[in-house]
């Protein structure tokens, strides 16, 4: 398992996440960490099924944290990925953070803007 993971120059679907596993296990065994109870939601934004899943999350808001990953497992059109992500994020976070570009109002950038980093 270690040799197979080490043989890949870049991350691979079959890789084993060695360092995080050792880190968490070591912390737990030595009493320096504890099990957590966060409810999390994961979405691969390149998966065609993510749009409806994100719409459900937007309606329910029943998770503590969420992760939007561009794993590119299905090769969904980048413009569609951007639309899905933009629609979700502007609905979930309707007010701009002080760290975002713009004047701090609710006017999110137009589609195609590079601020989300979801384009090609």
N, CA, C and O of each residue as an XYZ file, in Angstrom:
480
protein
N       0.834     -1.190      0.000
C       0.000      0.000      0.000
C       0.883      1.261      0.000
O       0.633      2.195     -0.762
N       1.908      1.282      0.853
C       2.811      2.436      0.899
C       3.583      2.582     -0.413
O       3.716      3.687     -0.939
N       4.084      1.483     -0.932
C       4.862      1.513     -2.172
C       4.001      1.968     -3.343
O       4.452      2.747     -4.183
N       2.761      1.482     -3.403
C       1.861      1.888     -4.491
C       1.591      3.393     -4.438
O       1.619      4.069     -5.466
N       1.330      3.914     -3.238
C       1.066      5.341     -3.082
C       2.303      6.155     -3.434
O       2.202      7.163     -4.132
N       3.464      5.731     -2.961
C       4.711      6.450     -3.216
C       5.093      6.428     -4.694
O       5.809      7.314     -5.159
N       4.628      5.437     -5.429
C       4.984      5.312     -6.844
C       4.281      6.339     -7.725
O       4.690      6.545     -8.868
N       3.238      6.984     -7.220
C       2.500      7.968     -8.018
C       3.113      9.353     -7.835
O       3.251      9.834     -6.710
N       3.475      9.986     -8.937
C       4.018     11.340     -8.858
C       2.941     12.324     -8.419
O       3.219     13.266     -7.676
N       1.712     12.105     -8.878
C       0.583     12.940     -8.506
C      -0.462     12.074     -7.805
O      -0.429     10.847     -7.901
N      -1.395     12.727     -7.096
C      -2.430     11.970     -6.405
C      -3.195     11.082     -7.369
O      -3.427     11.432     -8.526
N      -3.580      9.922     -6.857
C      -4.300      8.931     -7.645
C      -5.492      8.456     -6.828
O      -5.429      8.441     -5.598
N      -6.579      8.067     -7.491
C      -7.767      7.595     -6.772
C      -7.465      6.419     -5.848
O      -8.143      6.246     -4.835
N      -6.468      5.616     -6.175
C      -6.149      4.436     -5.375
C      -5.171      4.730     -4.234
O      -4.864      3.834     -3.447
N      -4.680      5.962     -4.130
C      -3.711      6.299     -3.085
C      -4.328      6.199     -1.696
O      -5.522      6.425     -1.501
N      -3.487      5.858     -0.760
C      -3.874      5.810      0.647
C      -3.397      7.103      1.289
O      -2.254      7.511      1.082
N      -4.240      7.737      2.050
C      -3.912      9.001      2.699
C      -3.109      8.709      3.975
O      -3.662      8.655      5.074
N      -1.813      8.527      3.805
C      -0.958      8.027      4.878
C      -0.748      9.045      5.994
O      -1.029      8.747      7.154
N      -0.266     10.224      5.672
C       0.094     11.193      6.703
C      -1.108     11.588      7.568
O      -1.005     11.528      8.794
N      -2.240     11.989      6.983
C      -3.372     12.331      7.852
C      -3.823     11.155      8.720
O      -4.200     11.348      9.876
N      -3.788      9.956      8.177
C      -4.202      8.795      8.965
C      -3.269      8.560     10.139
O      -3.723      8.303     11.254
N      -1.971      8.647      9.897
C      -1.015      8.463     10.987
C      -1.137      9.583     12.016
O      -1.084      9.340     13.222
N      -1.299     10.801     11.531
C      -1.408     11.954     12.426
C      -2.615     11.814     13.364
O      -2.485     11.970     14.578
N      -3.758     11.526     12.803
C      -4.972     11.406     13.621
C      -4.884     10.215     14.564
O      -5.244     10.318     15.737
N      -4.409      9.094     14.057
C      -4.273      7.911     14.896
C      -3.303      8.120     16.033
O      -3.575      7.718     17.164
N      -2.169      8.746     15.749
C      -1.171      9.013     16.778
C      -1.741      9.966     17.836
O      -1.592      9.726     19.034
N      -2.385     11.032     17.395
C      -2.981     11.982     18.337
C      -4.015     11.326     19.228
O      -4.060     11.599     20.428
N      -4.832     10.479     18.672
C      -5.867      9.797     19.454
C      -5.242      8.817     20.449
O      -5.640      8.778     21.613
N      -4.259      8.024     19.994
C      -3.623      7.028     20.857
C      -2.822      7.659     21.989
O      -2.688      7.057     23.055
N      -2.289      8.857     21.780
C      -1.484      9.508     22.815
C      -2.299     10.486     23.654
O      -1.740     11.187     24.498
N      -3.600     10.542     23.437
C      -4.453     11.418     24.229
C      -4.361     12.884     23.837
O      -4.807     13.746     24.594
N      -3.799     13.186     22.685
C      -3.669     14.565     22.225
C      -4.773     14.953     21.244
O      -4.803     16.082     20.755
N      -5.652     14.045     20.965
C      -6.769     14.310     20.053
C      -7.975     13.524     20.542
O      -7.850     12.576     21.318
N      -9.110     13.926     20.086
C     -10.344     13.236     20.445
C     -11.200     13.093     19.193
O     -11.020     13.822     18.218
N     -12.107     12.172     19.231
C     -13.019     12.008     18.094
C     -13.920     13.224     17.996
O     -14.375     13.764     19.004
N     -14.168     13.643     16.770
C     -15.021     14.801     16.540
C     -16.420     14.375     16.137
O     -16.663     13.204     15.847
N     -17.320     15.312     16.121
C     -18.691     15.009     15.768
C     -19.267     15.942     14.724
O     -20.481     16.136     14.674
N     -18.417     16.527     13.885
C     -18.923     17.416     12.842
C     -19.685     16.627     11.781
O     -19.239     15.576     11.320
N     -20.826     17.153     11.415
C     -21.561     16.578     10.278
C     -21.082     17.318      9.043
O     -21.202     18.541      8.961
N     -20.535     16.576      8.076
C     -19.966     17.225      6.894
C     -20.634     16.734      5.621
O     -21.193     15.640      5.556
N     -20.552     17.587      4.618
C     -21.131     17.326      3.309
C     -20.011     17.486      2.280
O     -19.294     18.486      2.293
N     -19.863     16.517      1.405
C     -18.840     16.560      0.364
C     -19.523     16.525     -0.996
O     -20.442     15.736     -1.220
N     -19.070     17.378     -1.895
C     -19.598     17.371     -3.260
C     -18.457     17.518     -4.253
O     -17.649     18.441     -4.146
N     -18.389     16.618     -5.210
C     -17.484     16.737     -6.348
C     -18.243     17.549     -7.384
O     -19.184     17.047     -8.000
N     -17.842     18.808     -7.581
C     -18.621     19.693     -8.449
C     -18.574     19.288     -9.911
O     -19.329     19.831    -10.718
N     -17.708     18.350    -10.275
C     -17.702     17.870    -11.650
C     -18.674     16.707    -11.842
O     -18.855     16.231    -12.963
N     -19.291     16.253    -10.773
C     -20.281     15.177    -10.842
C     -21.639     15.781    -11.208
O     -22.098     16.695    -10.522
N     -22.286     15.305    -12.256
C     -23.579     15.863    -12.657
C     -24.642     15.832    -11.562
O     -25.582     16.625    -11.604
N     -24.518     14.942    -10.591
C     -25.501     14.865     -9.511
C     -25.289     15.877     -8.404
O     -26.101     15.959     -7.482
N     -24.214     16.650     -8.474
C     -23.927     17.607     -7.399
C     -24.904     18.773     -7.356
O     -25.214     19.272     -6.274
N     -25.393     19.218     -8.504
C     -26.338     20.339     -8.525
C     -27.553     20.097     -7.642
O     -27.851     20.921     -6.778
N     -28.265     18.987     -7.836
C     -29.414     18.710     -6.978
C     -29.031     18.501     -5.509
O     -29.778     18.891     -4.611
N     -27.875     17.890     -5.265
C     -27.426     17.687     -3.880
C     -27.144     19.028     -3.205
O     -27.499     19.232     -2.044
N     -26.504     19.942     -3.941
C     -26.221     21.263     -3.385
C     -27.506     22.056     -3.162
O     -27.617     22.798     -2.186
N     -28.471     21.902     -4.060
C     -29.764     22.571     -3.876
C     -30.435     22.078     -2.603
O     -31.046     22.859     -1.875
N     -30.319     20.775     -2.333
C     -30.870     20.226     -1.091
C     -30.162     20.775      0.129
O     -30.806     21.108      1.124
N     -28.842     20.872      0.065
C     -28.080     21.443      1.178
C     -28.478     22.892      1.408
O     -28.613     23.328      2.551
N     -28.664     23.628      0.341
C     -29.069     25.033      0.444
C     -30.422     25.166      1.142
O     -30.618     26.071      1.953
N     -31.351     24.267      0.826
C     -32.676     24.298      1.467
C     -32.605     23.887      2.935
O     -33.205     24.538      3.790
N     -31.874     22.808      3.234
C     -31.868     22.240      4.586
C     -30.867     22.890      5.530
O     -31.165     23.128      6.700
N     -29.672     23.177      5.009
C     -28.592     23.729      5.839
C     -28.401     22.909      7.106
O     -28.357     23.452      8.209
N     -28.289     21.612      6.938
C     -28.249     20.709      8.087
C     -26.882     20.059      8.317
O     -26.796     19.014      8.963
N     -25.819     20.667      7.797
C     -24.459     20.168      8.026
C     -23.630     21.252      8.699
O     -23.890     22.443      8.531
N     -22.638     20.832      9.456
C     -21.764     21.793     10.125
C     -20.774     22.423      9.151
O     -20.476     23.613      9.247
N     -20.270     21.634      8.225
C     -19.291     22.107      7.243
C     -19.572     21.430      5.902
O     -20.236     20.395      5.845
N     -19.059     22.029      4.826
C     -19.155     21.378      3.526
C     -17.869     21.598      2.758
O     -17.136     22.558      2.995
N     -17.608     20.683      1.825
C     -16.431     20.745      0.972
C     -16.887     20.634     -0.475
O     -17.582     19.687     -0.843
N     -16.496     21.602     -1.292
C     -16.759     21.552     -2.727
C     -15.425     21.262     -3.397
O     -14.505     22.077     -3.340
N     -15.324     20.113     -4.023
C     -14.066     19.681     -4.626
C     -14.236     19.554     -6.132
O     -15.282     19.114     -6.609
N     -13.224     19.933     -6.869
C     -13.267     19.805     -8.327
C     -12.434     18.602     -8.739
O     -11.406     18.739     -9.401
N     -12.881     17.454     -8.350
C     -12.161     16.200     -8.583
C     -12.062     15.865    -10.059
O     -11.130     15.181    -10.481
N     -13.003     16.335    -10.836
C     -13.034     16.105    -12.285
C     -13.206     14.636    -12.634
O     -12.555     14.118    -13.542
N     -14.088     13.976    -11.905
C     -14.330     12.558    -12.156
C     -15.209     12.317    -13.374
O     -15.139     11.244    -13.973
N     -16.030     13.280    -13.753
C     -16.962     13.043    -14.854
C     -16.713     13.942    -16.062
O     -17.337     13.774    -17.109
N     -15.816     14.875    -15.911
C     -15.522     15.821    -16.981
C     -16.750     16.663    -17.347
O     -16.970     16.979    -18.516
N     -17.542     17.019    -16.338
C     -18.672     17.922    -16.552
C     -18.133     19.242    -17.088
O     -17.082     19.711    -16.651
N     -18.844     19.836    -18.026
C     -18.449     21.080    -18.651
C     -18.075     22.120    -17.585
O     -18.864     22.368    -16.673
N     -16.883     22.733    -17.685
C     -16.461     23.716    -16.686
C     -17.444     24.873    -16.506
O     -17.610     25.373    -15.393
N     -18.090     25.298    -17.574
C     -19.077     26.380    -17.454
C     -20.261     25.928    -16.606
O     -20.802     26.715    -15.829
N     -20.665     24.672    -16.747
C     -21.760     24.138    -15.929
C     -21.313     24.007    -14.472
O     -22.083     24.296    -13.557
N     -20.082     23.576    -14.259
C     -19.556     23.501    -12.891
C     -19.591     24.884    -12.246
O     -20.021     25.037    -11.103
N     -19.136     25.881    -12.990
C     -19.132     27.243    -12.447
C     -20.544     27.706    -12.127
O     -20.771     28.329    -11.090
N     -21.492     27.410    -13.002
C     -22.886     27.818    -12.763
C     -23.413     27.188    -11.486
O     -24.022     27.869    -10.661
N     -23.181     25.884    -11.316
C     -23.673     25.166    -10.136
C     -23.046     25.730     -8.873
O     -23.744     25.994     -7.893
N     -21.727     25.916     -8.892
C     -21.031     26.431     -7.708
C     -21.469     27.857     -7.399
O     -21.747     28.191     -6.247
N     -21.528     28.697     -8.433
C     -21.928     30.095     -8.225
C     -23.348     30.192     -7.662
O     -23.604     30.964     -6.738
N     -24.261     29.411     -8.220
C     -25.650     29.425     -7.750
C     -25.714     29.000     -6.288
O     -26.418     29.615     -5.488
N     -24.980     27.950     -5.944
C     -24.982     27.476     -4.560
C     -24.364     28.510     -3.614
O     -24.969     28.872     -2.605
N     -23.162     28.983     -3.942
C     -22.463     29.887     -3.026
C     -23.172     31.222     -2.856
O     -23.214     31.758     -1.749
N     -23.732     31.772     -3.938
C     -24.444     33.049     -3.790
C     -25.739     32.861     -3.006
O     -26.206     33.794     -2.353
N     -26.326     31.663     -3.065
C     -27.501     31.390     -2.247
C     -27.147     31.141     -0.786
O     -27.856     31.588      0.115
N     -26.065     30.435     -0.559
C     -25.656     30.092      0.812
C     -25.041     31.291      1.519
O     -25.246     31.484      2.718
N     -24.293     32.090      0.780
C     -23.631     33.270      1.335
C     -24.059     34.503      0.534
O     -23.296     34.979     -0.307
N     -25.259     35.027      0.777
C     -25.769     36.122     -0.051
C     -25.040     37.447      0.149
O     -25.106     38.321     -0.715
N     -24.347     37.611      1.271
C     -23.610     38.853      1.515
C     -22.124     38.624      1.313
O     -21.571     37.609      1.739
N     -21.498     39.566      0.668
C     -20.070     39.498      0.402
C     -19.269     39.618      1.690
O     -19.621     40.394      2.578
N     -18.202     38.852      1.786
C     -17.245     38.986      2.868
C     -16.409     40.232      2.619
O     -16.288     40.685      1.481
N     -15.837     40.781      3.669
C     -14.943     41.929      3.498
C     -13.675     41.535      2.753
O     -12.939     42.407      2.291
N     -13.405     40.235      2.627
C     -12.209     39.758      1.941
C     -12.432     39.548      0.447
O     -11.482     39.263     -0.282
N     -13.676     39.687     -0.019
C     -13.972     39.492     -1.428
C     -13.845     40.799     -2.190
O     -13.937     41.885     -1.617
N     -13.632     40.675     -3.488
C     -13.584     41.850     -4.351
C     -14.951     42.502     -4.397
O     -15.967     41.818     -4.272
N     -14.990     43.779     -4.570
C     -16.261     44.489     -4.669
C     -16.439     45.441     -3.502
O     -15.516     45.658     -2.717
N     -17.622     46.003     -3.395
C     -17.863     47.034     -2.383
C     -18.455     46.497     -1.087
O     -18.803     47.287     -0.209
N     -18.581     45.182     -0.937
C     -19.116     44.615      0.295
C     -20.620     44.438      0.280
O     -21.196     43.993      1.273
N     -21.273     44.778     -0.830
C     -22.724     44.626     -0.922
C     -23.102     43.223     -1.355
O     -22.298     42.295     -1.268
N     -24.327     43.079     -1.821
C     -24.816     41.767     -2.235
C     -24.596     41.507     -3.716
O     -25.008     40.468     -4.231
N     -23.953     42.433     -4.399
C     -23.759     42.272     -5.841
C     -22.587     41.342     -6.137
O     -21.439     41.780     -6.219
N     -22.880     40.089     -6.292
C     -21.842     39.121     -6.601
C     -21.370     39.323     -8.026
O     -22.116     39.832     -8.862
N     -20.122     38.924     -8.317
C     -19.607     39.134     -9.670
C     -20.408     38.365    -10.713
O     -21.006     37.336    -10.396
N     -20.427     38.845    -11.937
C     -21.194     38.163    -12.983
C     -20.579     36.816    -13.344
O     -19.408     36.559    -13.067
N     -21.377     35.976    -13.958
C     -20.890     34.674    -14.416
C     -19.661     34.874    -15.290
O     -19.586     35.824    -16.069
N     -18.711     33.979    -15.152
C     -17.490     34.077    -15.927
C     -16.388     34.829    -15.214
O     -15.254     34.861    -15.691
N     -16.703     35.439    -14.071
C     -15.687     36.160    -13.303
C     -14.718     35.168    -12.695
O     -15.141     34.094    -12.267
N     -13.431     35.486    -12.641
C     -12.439     34.544    -12.133
C     -12.383     34.446    -10.614
O     -11.539     33.710    -10.103
N     -13.228     35.143     -9.866
C     -13.082     35.173     -8.409
C     -13.372     33.835     -7.747
O     -12.876     33.592     -6.646
N     -14.149     32.961     -8.365
C     -14.423     31.660     -7.765
C     -13.409     30.605     -8.168
O     -13.276     29.591     -7.483
N     -12.709     30.813     -9.237
C     -11.715     29.845     -9.678
C     -12.306     28.547    -10.176
O     -11.668     27.499    -10.070
N     -13.504     28.589    -10.715
C     -14.175     27.362    -11.148
C     -14.203     27.227    -12.663
O     -14.841     26.315    -13.190
N     -13.534     28.103    -13.355
C     -13.549     28.042    -14.804
C     -12.463     27.135    -15.331
O     -11.780     26.473    -14.551
N     -12.289     27.090    -16.639
C     -11.269     26.219    -17.240
C      -9.864     26.674    -16.886
O      -8.889     26.053    -17.310
